[in-house]
């Protein structure tokens, strides 16, 4: 009995120590990488938004939407800045990601996040912007165009998730903990130290076959992903994918707006055939553009990505941007 009590006490002490370390690390990260934009309240979320460029009556605005476990800083390797030379650009941290907060009880599925972005578009008075979504951001952009068609002028999808995967990529396997209390326990104890220890391996997998920039932890906001609440948000995002994406797949043929897809042939996270080619074949007039590269094109190939988005924006009739 004494041995059991000792073991339980030791376990509790270790968990408390891990929780303290995780909370302290999160505070230090947020102090080191504070918000650089402003916050916009929408139903179910408090969104961190950065605005670049100038409003041009002859050009549509561009909304940049990042992927799973990321934040708007993924577009800071040149995409946002290059586009801002010619367009009004809005970079958003998705609900729960980066510095954005997800409200209590708010859904994490693609439809719920699309509704938050539709509310943001309305609040910022954007008229049918071009929505550029990367990875999971692509799935959310598709949901936005299908469920809030008046909010979108065109879609520029970069390595988008468009079809529900059968299994989670190995790099994101830790996000699949289904039991709520166990997921929270893991998030506030082991997730942060485990992420720190395995960060090089995870980044190598996500960026493969390209290399992650050495400054990605800071410039790309990678450090923000080490926080417990970032793990919980990403886990919720991943586990909510099957809730709505399969229903949306059946509706892609309804899309009647310019849609273009950019994919890396060597993408190790999402198969370009299952998520790029299959999507383009279902949407009338959609085009697929392939490049040599991996999944993180906004970071590894910012000039090509920005040019791709700009070409999509340039194809939108002026009337659609008014």
N, C-alpha and C positions, 0 to 999 in steps of 0.2 A: 504493500500500500504506500509506504514511504517512497519507494522507488518510482511508483506511478505518479505520485504527487510531484516529486522532483522533476520527472520528465515533462509533465504538463507545465510546471512552472518555468522550466528552461525553454520549452517551446514558445510559451507566451512571451517570455523575455526576448527571445530571438525575433518574434513577429513584431513586437513593439519597437525593437531596434531597427528593423527593416522599414517599418512604417515611418519612423522618425527620419531615417535617411531619405526615404522617398519624398516626404513632404518638404524636407529641407532642400533637396535637390531641385524640386519643382519651383520653390520660391527663388532660389538662386538663378535658375534658368529664366524665369519671368522677369527678374530684375535685370538680367543681362540682355534679354531680347524683349523689350517692352513693345506694346502696340505702337505702330507708326502711322495708323490712320485714325478714323473716327468710328463710332459705333452707331448702328442704325437698328432701332427696335422694330421687329416684325413679329407677327403671331408665332409663338413657339420658339423664338430665338432672339439673341442679341448679336448682331453680325458686325464683325470687324471688317471695315471697308477702306480701301485706299483708292484714291482717284488721281489719275494722271492725264496729261494732255488737255486739250481745249475742245469745247463743244463746237462742232462744225455742222451747220445746217445741211451741207451737201454730203455728209458722210454719216453712217450709222455709228453709234457707240459700240464698244466691245466689252463684254463681260467675260472675265477669265475665271474658270472654275477648276480647282485642283482635284486631285485624286485621293484614294484611301490613305489615311494616316499622314496626310500632308497638310500644307497650308499655302496661302497665297504667295509666300516667298519663293515657291518653286518657279515662279515666273520672273524672278529677279535676276536671272542670268542673261537677260537681254530681251526677252519676249515683250514684257510690259513696256520697257523703255523704248524699244524700237517702234512698237505700235503707237505709243504716245506721241511720236513725232508727227503723226498724221491723223490720229483718231482720239476721241475721248475714251479712256480705258478705265474700267473699274475692276479691281482685283479684290475678291472676297474670300475670307476664310469661311468655309462651309459650317453649318450649325455644329457646334461641339469641337470643331477643329481649330488649330491655331489659337487665336485670342477670342474667337467667337464662342458663345455659350448656347447650349440647347436648353430650352425651358423644361421644367418638370412635366413629365408625361408626354412630351412631344415625340412624335415618331421619328425613327431614323431611316425609314425606307426611302427609296428614291422619289416617290410621289410627295412625301412630307417635305423633303428637302427642296424639291422643285417648287412647292407652294411657297416656301420661305423666300426663294429667289424671285418668284413672281411678285411677291409683296415688296421685295427690295427694288425691283425694276419700277414698280408703280411709285414707290416713295421717292426714288431718284428722278422720276419723270423721264425715264429712258423710253424712247419710242421705237419699239421693235429692234432691239440691239442684236448684234451678232453675238451668239453665245459660243465661246470656245471652251469645251470641256475636255479635260485630260483624264484618262482611266475611268475611275468611278464617277468623276465629274462629267464624263461623256454620257454615262447612263442617266445621270440627273438632268443633263441638257436635253436628252431625248424625251424624258418624262415631261420636262418643261414645255417642249414644243408640242407634244401630244395633248397635254392636259391644260395648257394655258397658251394656246396658239397665237393669241393676240399679243403676247409678250415677247415673241421672238421673230426676228427678221431672217435669220439664217443660222445654220449650225456648222461650226468648224471643229471637228472632233479629232483629238489627238490620242492615238492608242486607246480608243474608248472601250469600256466594258459595255457590250451591247446584248450579250446572251448570257444567261445565268450559268456559271461554271459548275461542273459536276463535283469538283473538289477544290479546296482552297490551295493557292500556290504555297509551296513549302515555306517561303519567307514570311507568310502571314498565318501560319498554322496556330500560333499561340493565341490568335484572336478568336479562335473557334470555341472557347470554353462556353458551354451553353448555360450552366447553372448560375443564376444571378449572384448568389452570395459568394460562390467560389470565384467567379470572375472578379468581383469587387475585392475579395481578399487577395487574389493574385495581383490585381492592379496596384493595391496600396502596400504590398510587401515585396514581391519578387519581380514584378514587371520592370521596374526602373533598373535595379542592378543587373537583371538578366539582359535587358536591352543594351545597357552600357557594355557588358561583356561580349555580347554577340553582334554589336553594331557593324563591325567591319564585314562580317559574314553576310548579314542581311543586306547591307548596301551593295555588296558585290553581286548578290543574287538579283536585286531589284534593278540595278543598272546594267547587268550583263547583256551583251559582251563588252559594253563600254565601261569606262572607269568613272566612279563617282568623284566629283571635284574635291580637292583636299579641304576646301573651305565650306563644304556643303552643310556642316553642322551649324555654322553661323549664318552665312549668306543665304543658304537654302532653307534655314529655319529647322534643320534636322534635330537640334537640341530640344525643340518644343515637343517632339514626339516621345521624349523620355518621361514625360510627366504622367502620373497615374490617370488623370482625367483624359489625357490624349489616348491612352490605351483603351479606356472604357468607351470613348466615342468611336474609335476605329473598330473596336469589337462589335459595338452596336450597329455600325454602318455595314460591316461585313455580314453579320447574321441576319440583317434585314433585307439583303439583296433578293432572296427568293420570295419575299412577300409580295413584290410588285413587278419585278423585271419580267418574269415569264408572261404575265398578262400584256405587258407593253410590247413584247416581241411580236405578238400577233397583230399589232396595229401599225407597225412601221410603214406599211404600204399606204397608210392614210396621210403621211407627211407630204405636204405640198409647198415646200419652201426649199431654197438652196441648201444642200447638204454635201459636205466634203469630208473625207476621212483620210487622215495621215497615219501611217503605221510603219514601224521598223520591221524589216524582214526577220531580224534575229531577236525579236521581243521574247524574253524568257518568262514573262509574267502572264501575258495574254496572247493567244494565238491569233495572228492577223487574219487567217482564213476564217476562223470561227466568229471573230468579232469585227473584222473589217470587211472582208469580202462578202460574208453572209449578210451583213447589214446593208452594204451598198447594193446588193442584188435585190433587196426587198423594197428599196426606196426609189421611186421613179426619178430619174435624172441625177441620182447621187453618183459621185465619183470617188474612187479610191486611189490614193497616191502612196507609193511604197518607197522607202529609203533604206539604205544600209544602216542599221542601228538597232538599239534596244528599246526598252519601255519608257525611259525617262527623257524623251526627246526635248521637252521644254528646257531641261537643264543641260543636256549634252549637245543639243543642236538648236540653240535658241534662234539663230539667224534663219535657219530653214523653217522652223516652227512659226516664227513671226511673219515670214514671207507667205507661208501657207495661209495663216489667218487673215493677213492683209488682202490676199487674192480673193478669199471668200467674201470679205467685207466689200471689196471693190466690185463684186458681182451683184451686190444687192441694189436694186433700183433706188434712186434717190427718194422716190415717193415712200418707200418702205421705211426710210429713216426719219420720216416727218410725222 
